[in-house]
Amino acid sequence: MRIWRFALLAAVLVGLLGLQPPQPAAADPSPAELRKLTKQAAKLNDLYRGQIQSLEEVRIQAKKATDTSGDLQAQLEAAEAEVGRIAQTAYMAGPLDSFRLISPDVDPYKMLGQAASMNAMANERTERVKRVKKLIEKSKEAKVEANDKIEKLRKEIKTMQGKRREIERLLAKYGFQQPGGSEGLTPRMISVRAEIMQNFPMKYGVGCLRPGDPGEHGKGRACDFMMSGGGTMASGADADRGDALAEFLIKNGARLGVMYIIWKQRYYDIRSGGGWDPMSNRGGVTANHYDHVHVSVF
C-alpha cells in the first residue's frame, strides 16, 4: 500500500514540476525485527552478566534511525493529501487566458487581480511540491540508514554470540558474586572502589547502588566516580583526573575484574575486545559521561 501511494505521489510531482521519476522506494524498516533483535541482545546481556556496550550502542543507533524513518514516513503520508489538494487546485484554476487579459470587454483591474492571484498560487504550488520532493528524498535516506543499523545490530549480535566460549572463560575466572551488606555492593565492587579511593581523590563523591536500576548499578556491580559537581562537564585538573582513572582501570582491569568503563562519551568493554569505542549522544553531560567515570565489574 505504501509503495502504491509513493508511486502515485511521484506521478503527481512529475506532472506538476516536470521532475525526473524517482528511484523505487526503499523497503520500510521493520520495528518488529528491531524488537526481536533487542530481545536477543537482552538475552546476551543476561548470559554475559551485564549490558554489552557494543550491543547497546548499536541498538540505540538502530532505534533512533527507525524512529526518524517512521516520523518522516508520517510526514510524507500527510504531504500526499497536500499534493492532492495542490493538483486539484491547479486543475480547477486552469491556465491564464492572455486573450481575455487584453480584451476591451473585460475589466483590466479585475483581470490583473486574478492574474496576480494565479501567479501567487503557482508560486505556492511550486514551493510546496519542492518541499514534498525533499521530504521524499529524506524519507528514502532515513529508511536506508535504519535498515543499515538494524543489519549492523544483527551482525553485532552474531559476533558476540561467537565469543561465547571466550566470555564464559572470563566469567569463570572471576566467578559470580552476590551483593551483600548494608551498601548492597558485591565484594569485588567494594574492593575496586577502595583501591580507586586510595589512588585518586574523590572530592565530588561516588555513587554506586541504585535500587531498582535494571543495569549493573541495581545489581551492586557498578559505581560512578564523579569528576565534577554533577551536570557540568569536567575540565582542567578534574578532567585529567578522570583520564588518569580510566587509564588506571584499563591497566589494572584484569587484576581487579573490571568489565567495562564509560568516560567522555566512550566505552571500553573487555568482553567485546577492549579499546575505546565512541557512544552516540545520549542527550546530556551526565548521560554522555562527561562528569563521571562509570565502572562495572564482573
N, C-alpha and C positions, 0 to 999 in steps of 0.2 A: 504493500500500500504506500509506504513512504517513497519507494523508488518510482512508482507511478506518479505521485504528486510532484516529485522532483523533476521528472521529465516534462510534466505539464507546465510547471513554473519556468523551466528553461525555455520551452517553446514560446511562452509569453514574452520573456525577456528578449529572445531573438527577434520576435516580431516588433517589439517596441523600440529597440535601440540598434537593431542590426548586428547584434553580438554574435561571435562565433559560438556554435553549440559547445557546451562544456563537456568534459570527460565524464564517463559514468560515475555515479556517486559511490563513495567508499562504503563498505559494509558498516552497519551500526555496531559500535562496541557493545558487548554483552554484559550488563550488570550482573546477570545470573552467573556468568563464567567467573567474574571477579569475586563474587560471594563464595563460589566453590573453591577458588584458589586461596581466598582469605582463610577459609576453614582448614585447608591443607597446611597453610603456614602456621596457623594456631596449633595444629597437632604437632608440627615440628618444634615449635616453641616449647610445648609441654614435654616432648620427648628429649629435647636438648637442654632442659632445665632453665629456660629463661628466654626472653624475647631476643630473637636473632636480628641484629640491627640491619643486616643487608636485606633480609626479607621485609622488615618493617619499612625500610626506606623505599623499596620498590613498590610495596603495597600502597603507601601514601601517594607516590607519584601516579600510580595507576588510578587510584580513587579520584585524585584531583583532575586528571585528564578525562576520565569518564564523566565526571560531574560537569566539566566545562563543555564537553561534547553534547551532553544532554541539554544544557542551558541554551547552547547555540541552536540545537535542533528545535527547541521550543520556540525560540525567536524566529527561526526560519518558517516554521509552520504558521505562526501568526502573520508573518510577512506575506504568505501565499494569499491570504484574504485581501491584504492591502493591494497586492499586484492585480488581483482580480478586479478590485474596485477601480484601480487606475485604468485597466484595459477597458472596462465598461464606460468610464467617463470619456476616454479618448474616442471610443466608437460613437457615443451619443453626441459629442461636440462636433465631430467631423472636421474637415479642412476649412480654412478661411477662404471665402469666396472673394477673390480680388476684383471680379467684375462688379459685384454689388457694392464694393467699397467706393468705386468711382461713379456709381450710378447717380444721376441727379434726383431720382425719386426716393433716395434713402437719406435719412438724417445723418450727416457726416459725423457729428459728435457722438451719436448713439453707436454708429458703426465702429468708430475709433475706440470707444469704450469697450465694445465687445471684442475687438481685436486685441486690446491690452489684456483683457481678462483671459483670452485664449492663450496669449503668449505666456502669461504668468502660470497658467495651468500646464502648459507644455514644459516650462522650466521645472515646475514642481514635480511633474511626472518623470522627467529625465533624472533629477536628483534622487528621487525615491527608488527608481529602478536601479540606478548605480549602487545605492546603498544595499539593496537586496542582492545584487551581484556580488558585492564584497562579502556579504553575510554567507552566501553560498560557498565562497572560497574558504572563509574562516571555518565554516562547519566541516567542510571536507578535510581541511588540515587537522582539525581537532579530532575527527574520527580516526584518521591515520595515526596520530600521536597516541590516542587512547588504546587503540589496538596494539601498537608497538609496546606500550607499557605493560599491557596485560600479558603479551607474549614474553616480555622480559621477566615478569614475575613467575610465569610458568617455568622458564629456564632456570631462574634462581632457585626455585623450589627443587627442581631436579638436581641441580648442583649440590644443594645442601643434603638432599636425600642420599647422594652418592658419597657423602662424607660421614655417613652414619658410623662406620666402624672406627674411624679416626676420633670422632667426637665421643663415642662410647668409651674409648680408651682414656680420654681426658676426664670424663665423668668418673670412671673407675679409679683413676689416680687420686682425685680429690675427694671421692666419697660423697655421701649425701648427709647434710646436716640440717637439723630442725632448729628453728628459733626457740629461744628459751629465756628465762629470767625476766626481770621487770621491764627491760628495754625491748624485748621481743626480737632480738637480733641473733643470728647464728654465731657460734663461736668464731668462725672464720672472719665474719664481718667485724666482730668486736676486735679481733687481733689486727686486722688490716687497718681499722680506724686508729687503734692505739699506735701502730708504727708510723702512720702518717702524722699523727699529732706530735710524736716525738721529733719528727724531722721538719715539720712545716708549721709555722704559727698560723692559727685559725682565728683571727680577730673578728671575723664576720660570722663565725659559728658553723655548725654541721647539722644537717637534717637527715635522719635515717628512716625510722619506721613510719609508715603511713597506713594505718588500719583501713582495710577495705580496698586499697590500691591493688589492681589486678597484676601489676608488674612486680619487679624484684623488691621495691620499697614495701609492698604489702607482705612479702614473704620474709622480711628481715635480712635480705641479702644485698642491700644497696644503701649507699649514703651519698649525699650531696655536700661537697666541701665548698663553702661559699668564698668567692673571690671579690665580692663587692657587697654593698648593703642590701642587695636584692632588687632586681628590676632595673638595675643600671649596669651598663657594660663595664667590666673590669678593665682598668687601664694602668699604665705605668708599672710600678713595683707589684701591684696586685695581679696584673695580667702575667707578668714574668713569673710570679709565684705559681700561678695556675699552669703555665707551660712547664715549669720545673717539676711540679707534682705529676703531671701527665707523663713526663719522661721517666720519672722515678717508678711509676706504676708499670710502665711498659718494660723497663729494665728488670724490675723485680716481680713482674706478674706471675711468672712460672712458679716462683718460690712462694708467693703469697696466695695464689689461687684466684687471681683476677680473671674475670670472664670477659668484661668489656668496659671501656671508658668512653665517655662523651664529653667533649670540650670544644668550644668555639665552632659550633655547627659542624662538627666532625665526629666520627665514631671510630673506635679501634676495637674490633671484636676478634678475640683469639680463635673462636670457633670457625669463622669464615676466612681464616688465614692471616689475620693481623694486618697491620698497615692502616694508615689513616684514610678514611673514605668520607666524601662530603655528604652532608644531610640537606634535604630540602628545607626551605624556610617554613618553620613551624608557627610563625606568627608573632614572635616577640623575643626580647632579650633572654628571658628565663627559659622559654620553650626551646630556644636555639642554643642554650647552654653557654652563653657569653658571661654569665655572672657566677657560674659554679662548675666544678668538675664532678661529673657523675661517675661513680664506681660501682660496678656489680661484681659479685664473686660467685664462684661455683658453690 
